[in-house]
Amino acid sequence: MIDATRAILAQRPSDLTVAWAQRVLDRNVSGAAVAGVEVLSVDVGTTTRVRLAVEHDGPPALPRRWFVKLPSLSVRARWITALPHLLHAEARFYGEVAHAIPVPLPPFLAAQSRCGWGATVVLADVTESGASAGASADALTGAQATLVIEQLARLHARLWNAPSLDHEYNWLAGPVRRSEDRLGSALAVPLMLRGLRRAGSAVPTALHGPALGYARRRREVMRFLADGPRTLVHHDVHPGNLFWQHAKPGLLDWHLVRIGEGIGDVAYCLATALTPETRRMHEAGLLARYRQVLADHGIGALDPEALEQRYRAHLVYPFEAMVVTLAVGGMMTLESTLELIRRTAAAVADHGSFAAGPLGDARPSRRAVGRPA
């Protein structure tokens, strides 16, 4: 049984009471008291995200603005995220892994998860310290993208082929992630069909056949995409999962964190966070910068052409992720989802990405990376 005097598990915003906040506060400082809690905003997507103003008499360094993640109030989104225990994984990430991450993260206050009860993650609201949170359809400049790619390279270098991936962090590739992959493959065809219908002109007709071929053989493609250098990856680096502190980027929303190939994060970021025009202009330089920062951190001997081929292949996943987001609904605003679908569709079309893996010959892309079509 969960000790009700210490539990911070919550299901809905109304559960975030003064008594609940006191239990969170007790995990961070002794002798301080909560005097009031005010819900500032509620945003429902893959999770329910609640911003709170918490009045307490703790030390000045202890945040007064909290960001709380709860199971989604959207029935469809909750079903998709609950089966693979995505919020449970994020709670465990902040409790066990975050301390080893060399990129900015929101300050962690508390987390708890329990099968059958759900999970709750409590963070400091980054806006309290003057940071700004990104929006899903933000379009980064080339300079901003460079900063994000540098952070991703530092993240990936920290655990690149590290023995700890098979020991203390092996749960990141354990039953939860295997369950998620099985679910994704089982639902790939119906969700792709529904998403393509709903996307309309956002996805060129020429991509429909290759996209459905990918969905039918998704499990095989996922195995191919996993066959690279192993490291810790975020797996969801779109603009809405970034925050900016003094013009430097940090990463939010670690519910999809896993062991994977780092270039997958790069592909996801460039496909979603850049307009097609900006991506075409800067992606060659951004891939070169990624290699250089890895080399600066001791990860050398990466062949540029091989890395480009892996980049091309990994672009299929952000495309699928955005189409599935549209198919499920209730996970992102329609306008934002359609914009990210347009961007990712342009990326896979530019690079012939559906033919870059096991679905076709790894032929050269239809244009050189970084050269406008």
FENNORQUI-V928939 format. One record per helix or strand of 2 or more residues. SS is the DSSP state (2 for helix, 1 for strand). FROM is the first residue (numbers start at 1). TO is the last residue. If there is no record, write none. Layout:
SS	FROM	TO
SS	FROM	TO
This chain:
2	13	15
2	18	26
1	34	44
1	47	56
1	65	71
2	75	83
2	86	96
2	98	100
1	108	114
1	118	124
2	126	129
1	132	133
2	142	158
2	163	166
2	170	173
2	175	202
2	206	216
2	218	225
1	231	233
2	239	241
1	242	245
1	248	251
1	258	260
2	262	273
2	276	296
2	304	328
2	334	351
2	353	355
